[in-house]
């Protein structure tokens, strides 16, 4: 039987590509979709997939009346947590593609998911190269104590750092904290010039026109350094395959799981 799916943010840059991907595979069924800008219209007419006749709703509550197995959150940071909690309370597993949620948000989401007996898979980035960056960075952190993250995105991106950077810092914190030879409170210069301390890692966010999303994690040792880089192009297609995998995996989970790598067999 196909996994039934509700997609919030179905007409956005990433959401529209994912909607097409869900529609194209036989084991998933898109039963409802949310778009605040196109309520009442067919999803296919908006994203250029005429055969997709799913009618868009303006609210998550209305879309959840379709009783989906999996709710996908791909909207905005200011509404993401409330959408996720509502979906859990309605008995859905949840896949999260929206960035900008805090560690406190994730703790609350985990508590609600555990109580509901449902899984939440929160992914800062669904692309394979980003997942592999996280994997390789974790391997390096076991051997190199000094590292920092540089997070690049467009000047219009509201959340800093990105979900990709937050997820990487979280995963590295499970290994150890990065070493600082000069403690932050002893650094001279303007406050924050050394970046922000996030889960034991120094993170620097660059927001400039010309960037889509890029991430460097730099490891340093005497007379040598290792730079691991993920760089996104202009298409949302790299995120689709990872999200489809996430939909299939989240139905077997309970509680919060962070990152696509947590459900992949490496």
C-alpha positions as CSV (number, residue, x, y, z in Angstrom):
1,X,0.0,0.0,0.0
2,X,1.3,3.5,-0.9
3,X,2.4,5.9,1.8
4,X,0.0,8.8,1.9
5,X,1.6,12.2,2.1
6,X,0.7,15.8,2.9
7,X,3.1,18.5,1.6
8,X,3.2,21.9,3.2
9,X,5.0,24.4,1.0
10,X,4.1,22.5,-2.1
11,X,4.4,25.5,-4.6
12,X,7.8,26.7,-3.2
13,X,11.2,26.3,-4.9
14,X,12.0,23.0,-3.2
15,X,8.4,22.0,-2.5
16,X,7.3,22.0,-6.1
17,X,10.2,19.8,-7.2
18,X,9.4,17.4,-4.4
19,X,5.7,17.4,-5.3
20,X,6.6,16.3,-8.8
21,X,8.9,13.6,-7.4
22,X,6.2,12.2,-5.1
23,X,3.7,12.1,-7.9
24,X,6.1,10.2,-10.1
25,X,6.7,7.2,-7.9
26,X,4.2,4.4,-7.3
27,X,4.8,3.8,-3.5
28,X,3.9,7.3,-2.5
29,X,0.6,9.1,-2.8
30,X,0.2,12.9,-2.4
31,X,-3.3,13.2,-0.8
32,X,-3.1,16.9,0.2
33,X,-0.9,19.9,-0.2
34,X,-0.7,23.4,1.3
35,X,0.0,26.7,-0.4
36,X,-1.0,30.1,1.2
37,X,-0.6,31.8,-2.2
38,X,-2.7,29.4,-4.3
39,X,-5.5,28.0,-2.2
40,X,-8.3,26.3,-4.1
41,X,-6.2,25.8,-7.2
42,X,-5.0,22.4,-8.5
43,X,-1.3,21.8,-7.6
44,X,-0.5,20.7,-11.1
45,X,-1.7,23.9,-12.7
46,X,0.6,25.9,-10.4
47,X,3.8,23.7,-10.8
48,X,3.3,22.7,-14.4
49,X,2.3,19.1,-13.9
50,X,-1.2,19.1,-15.4
51,X,-2.0,15.5,-14.4
52,X,-1.5,16.3,-10.7
53,X,-5.0,17.3,-9.6
54,X,-4.4,17.6,-5.9
55,X,-6.3,20.7,-4.7
56,X,-4.3,23.1,-2.6
57,X,-5.5,24.3,0.8
58,X,-4.5,27.4,2.7
59,X,-3.9,25.8,6.1
60,X,-2.2,22.8,7.5
61,X,-5.2,22.0,9.6
62,X,-7.4,21.7,6.5
63,X,-4.8,19.6,4.7
64,X,-4.5,17.1,7.6
65,X,-8.2,16.2,7.2
66,X,-7.0,13.9,4.4
67,X,-5.4,11.7,7.2
68,X,-1.9,11.3,5.7
69,X,0.6,8.9,7.0
70,X,3.4,11.5,6.6
71,X,3.4,15.3,6.9
72,X,6.2,17.2,5.1
73,X,7.1,20.6,6.5
74,X,8.7,22.8,3.8
75,X,7.4,26.3,4.7
76,X,9.0,29.0,6.8
77,X,10.8,29.0,10.2
78,X,8.1,31.1,11.9
79,X,5.3,28.6,11.4
80,X,7.3,25.3,11.1
81,X,7.2,24.2,14.7
82,X,3.4,24.8,15.1
83,X,2.8,22.9,11.9
84,X,5.0,20.0,13.0
85,X,3.3,19.8,16.5
86,X,-0.1,19.9,14.9
87,X,0.7,17.0,12.5
88,X,2.1,14.9,15.3
89,X,-1.0,15.5,17.4
90,X,-3.1,14.4,14.4
91,X,-1.2,11.1,14.2
92,X,1.3,11.8,11.4
93,X,4.9,11.0,11.1
94,X,6.8,14.2,10.0
95,X,9.6,14.9,7.6
96,X,11.1,18.4,8.2
97,X,12.9,20.3,5.4
98,X,12.4,23.8,6.8
99,X,15.5,25.3,8.5
100,X,15.8,27.8,11.3
101,X,14.4,25.7,14.2
102,X,16.3,26.0,17.5
103,X,17.6,23.3,19.8
104,X,14.8,24.1,22.2
105,X,12.3,23.7,19.3
106,X,13.7,20.3,18.6
107,X,13.6,19.2,22.2
108,X,9.9,20.1,22.4
109,X,9.2,18.4,19.1
110,X,11.0,15.2,20.3
111,X,8.9,15.2,23.5
112,X,5.6,15.4,21.5
113,X,6.8,12.8,19.0
114,X,7.7,10.4,21.8
115,X,4.3,10.9,23.4
116,X,2.5,10.4,20.1
117,X,4.7,7.3,19.2
118,X,5.5,8.9,15.9
119,X,8.8,9.7,14.1
120,X,10.2,13.0,13.1
121,X,13.1,13.2,10.6
122,X,14.6,16.7,10.5
123,X,17.0,17.3,7.7
124,X,18.9,20.5,7.2
125,X,19.7,19.3,3.7
126,X,18.5,16.4,1.6
127,X,21.2,16.4,-1.0
128,X,23.6,13.5,-1.2
129,X,26.7,15.7,-1.2
130,X,25.6,17.5,1.9
131,X,24.9,14.2,3.7
132,X,28.3,12.9,2.7
133,X,29.9,16.1,3.9
134,X,28.4,15.4,7.3
135,X,29.6,11.9,7.3
136,X,33.2,12.8,6.3
137,X,33.3,15.7,8.7
138,X,32.4,13.3,11.5
139,X,35.2,11.0,10.5
140,X,37.7,13.9,10.5
141,X,36.5,15.3,13.9
142,X,37.5,12.0,15.5
143,X,41.2,12.7,14.6
144,X,41.5,16.5,14.3
145,X,40.4,18.6,17.3
146,X,40.3,22.0,15.5
147,X,37.6,22.9,13.1
148,X,35.2,25.7,12.1
149,X,32.2,26.0,9.8
150,X,31.6,28.7,7.2
151,X,28.0,28.9,6.0
152,X,27.2,30.7,2.7
153,X,23.8,31.6,1.4
154,X,22.0,34.4,-0.5
155,X,21.5,37.8,1.0
156,X,17.8,37.2,1.2
157,X,18.1,34.1,3.5
158,X,16.5,35.0,6.9
159,X,17.9,32.3,9.1
160,X,21.5,32.2,10.1
161,X,23.1,29.8,10.2
162,X,21.4,27.5,7.7
163,X,19.8,24.3,8.7
164,X,22.7,22.5,7.0
165,X,25.2,24.3,9.3
166,X,23.0,23.7,12.4
167,X,22.7,20.0,11.6
168,X,26.5,19.6,11.0
169,X,27.3,21.4,14.3
170,X,24.8,19.2,16.1
171,X,26.3,16.0,14.6
172,X,29.9,17.1,15.4
173,X,28.8,17.8,19.0
174,X,28.1,14.1,19.4
175,X,31.8,13.4,18.8
176,X,33.4,16.3,20.7
177,X,33.6,20.1,20.9
178,X,36.1,21.9,18.6
179,X,39.2,23.1,20.4
180,X,39.9,26.8,20.8
181,X,43.4,27.8,21.5
182,X,42.3,31.3,22.6
183,X,39.0,31.2,24.6
184,X,36.3,33.5,23.2
185,X,36.3,35.7,26.3
186,X,40.0,36.4,25.8
187,X,39.7,37.3,22.1
188,X,40.4,41.0,21.4
189,X,38.2,42.9,18.9
190,X,34.5,43.4,18.3
191,X,32.2,40.8,20.0
192,X,31.2,38.1,17.5
193,X,34.1,38.6,15.2
194,X,35.2,35.0,15.8
195,X,31.7,33.8,14.9
196,X,29.1,32.2,17.1
197,X,29.6,29.1,19.3
198,X,26.9,26.6,18.3
199,X,26.9,23.1,19.9
200,X,30.6,23.4,20.5
201,X,31.6,24.6,17.0
202,X,32.5,28.1,15.7
203,X,30.1,28.9,12.9
204,X,30.4,31.9,10.6
205,X,27.4,32.9,8.3
206,X,28.0,34.8,5.0
207,X,25.0,36.2,3.3
208,X,25.7,37.7,-0.2
209,X,24.0,37.8,-3.6
210,X,25.4,35.1,-5.9
211,X,25.2,32.3,-3.4
212,X,22.5,29.6,-3.3
213,X,23.8,27.5,-0.4
214,X,27.4,26.5,0.3
215,X,29.1,25.1,3.3
216,X,32.8,24.7,4.2
217,X,34.0,22.8,7.3
218,X,37.7,23.5,7.8
219,X,39.9,21.3,9.9
220,X,43.3,22.5,10.9
221,X,46.5,20.8,12.1
222,X,50.1,22.1,12.3
223,X,51.3,22.7,8.7
224,X,48.2,21.2,7.1
225,X,44.4,21.6,6.8
226,X,41.4,19.8,5.4
227,X,38.6,21.6,3.7
228,X,35.3,19.7,3.0
229,X,32.9,21.6,0.9
230,X,29.3,21.2,-0.2
231,X,27.9,23.6,-2.9
232,X,24.4,23.7,-4.2
233,X,23.4,24.8,-7.7
234,X,20.3,26.6,-8.9
235,X,18.0,23.5,-9.2
236,X,16.1,21.9,-6.4
237,X,16.4,18.5,-8.0
238,X,19.3,17.3,-5.8
239,X,17.0,17.5,-2.7
240,X,14.2,15.3,-4.2
241,X,15.8,11.8,-4.0
242,X,16.9,12.4,-0.4
243,X,13.4,13.6,0.6
244,X,11.7,10.6,-1.1
245,X,14.1,8.4,1.0
246,X,13.2,10.3,4.1
247,X,9.4,9.8,3.5
248,X,9.9,6.1,3.3
249,X,12.2,5.9,6.3
250,X,10.3,8.2,8.8
251,X,7.3,5.8,9.1
252,X,9.5,3.3,11.0
253,X,10.9,5.9,13.5
254,X,9.7,7.1,16.9
255,X,10.9,10.4,18.3
256,X,13.2,13.0,16.7
257,X,16.0,12.0,14.4
258,X,18.4,14.6,13.0
259,X,19.8,14.4,9.5
260,X,19.3,12.1,6.5
261,X,22.6,10.3,7.4
262,X,20.9,9.0,10.6
263,X,18.7,6.7,8.4
264,X,21.1,5.9,5.7
265,X,23.3,2.8,5.5
266,X,26.9,4.0,5.2
